[in-house]
Amino acid sequence: MADYDFPDELRDAQLRLHRARSAYRALCRELPWSVEPAEGWTGEEGHYSSYRREFPESPGWSEEQRAEEARLRELVLTLSIEVSTHPYWAALEAPDVVKARMALKHAEDGNGTVHEDGNGTAHKSGGAGSGEGGTARDPAGDDSGAAPPVSSAAA
């Protein structure tokens, strides 16, 4: 992967975006499955499986949980816009923008800290410019819990 000389404010915004997304996913994993209080229910049996998904009773979200979810969602949106509209991108040719964007998403901060992409996959380069890296599944990205995905539109 090519080396890019990202401006400090762009790299910092990307690092803040990684942290905000991670905090948002962590919060959503802990929230009850329903924004409003709701009775538990069991889903229908599938066409090709006898699996039935069950959902326990949900107490709904507290006002503090609603406020924190809204704050983190807004922070992720604001930082996404800050990173994607940074003037640095205008200085690159069209094909290089995608490569540079991927390099920024997987960049380490100066301390060798691993950052994750939007799919919850952690990345760390094997050394300066080696291009070798390992991946590890972040528990934030697994969908094995008993609760359905949380939709912020319902808030």
N, C-alpha and C positions, 0 to 999 in steps of 0.2 A: 504494500500500500504506500502511496506517495506521502511524503512529509509535507505538512502544511504549517504555515506560520500564522496560527490563529491569534487574533487580538485578545489580550487578557480579558477584556470585558465580555467577549463572546464565549470564551472558554468558561469564565465564571458563571455566566448565565446558563450555559449548558449543564454545569455541575449542580447549580441550584435547581434546575429542571429535573435532573436525575433524582435528587433528594426529595423534591416535592412529589414526584410520581410515586416514589417508594413509600413516602408517608401516606399518600392518598390510598394506595393499594392496601397498606397495613390497616388503615382505618376501616376501609370497606370490608375487609375480612372479618373484623370484629363486630360490625354492625348487625343488628337483627335483619332477617331476610326481608322484612316489610317495613316501609317507612311509617305507615300507620299501623296501629294495633290490628292484628288479624288472627282469625282462628287457624289452627293447623289443618292440613289436608293431605290427601294421598292422590298422586297423579294416576292417570289411566295407564293400563298395561299397553306396551308397545305392540306394533304389528309383528315384529320379528323377535320379540323378547318378552319374557314374563316380568321383567324388571318394573317395579313401581317406585317412583320417587316419593318420599314422604317429607313433609315439612311440619315442624313443631309449631305450636302457637307462638306468635311474635308479639312482644310487648310494644313494638314500634320504636321509633327513634326519639330520644330525649331532645329537648331544645338545644342543649350543648352539642349533641351529636350532629344535629342538623346544621348548626352554625359552623362546626368544624369541617363537615363535609363540604359545605358551600365555600368556606374560606380556602380549603385546599384545592377544590375544583377550579376556583377563580385564579389561584396562584399558578396552577399548572397551565391554564389557558394563557395567562399573561406572559409567563416565561416562554411558552411555545411561540407566541407571537414575537416576543423580543428576539429569540434565537433565529426564527425563520425570516424575519424582516431586517436583520442586521445588514448594514451597508457592505460588509465584507463579501457577501455573496455576489454582489453586482460586479466585483472585480474579476470574477472567474468566468471562463467560457462555459457554455451550457453543459457539455458532458462532464466537466470537472466539478460542477456544483454537487452532483449526486455523490461522487467519490469523496469530496471534501466533507460533505454532510455526514456520511457514514464514518469517516475518520474522526470527526468531532464527537459523534455519539459514543464512540468507543475509546475516546481519549482518556488518559489517566490525568488526575490533577498533579501536581508536582511531587506528591508523596507516594506515588505508586498505588494509590487507592483504586480498587476495581469499581467500575461503574456498570450499570445495567442498561440494556436497551429497552424499548417499549414492550417487549415480549417477556420481560422478567428474566432474561438470560444474562448472567454476569460474564464480563469479558476482562481479561488482563493480558497484555502483551508479554511475550516471553523474554523480552529484553529490548533495549533501545534499537528500534528498526529491524528486529529479527523477523517480524511478521508471524511468529509462532505464538499461539495462544491457546489456552484451554477454556472450556466453557463449563459452567456449573449451573444447574437449574436452581433458580431462586424460588423459595417456597411461596413468594408473593404471586407467582404466575400460575400456581397449580389450581386446577378447578375441581379438586376432589372433595371439597367440603360438602356439607349437607344443604347449604343454602344456595339459592339460585343467584345469578349475577345481579348486582345491585344497579339499578338504573337511577341516575341522578335526576332524570326528567320527572320522576315521581315526587321529588322533594318540593 
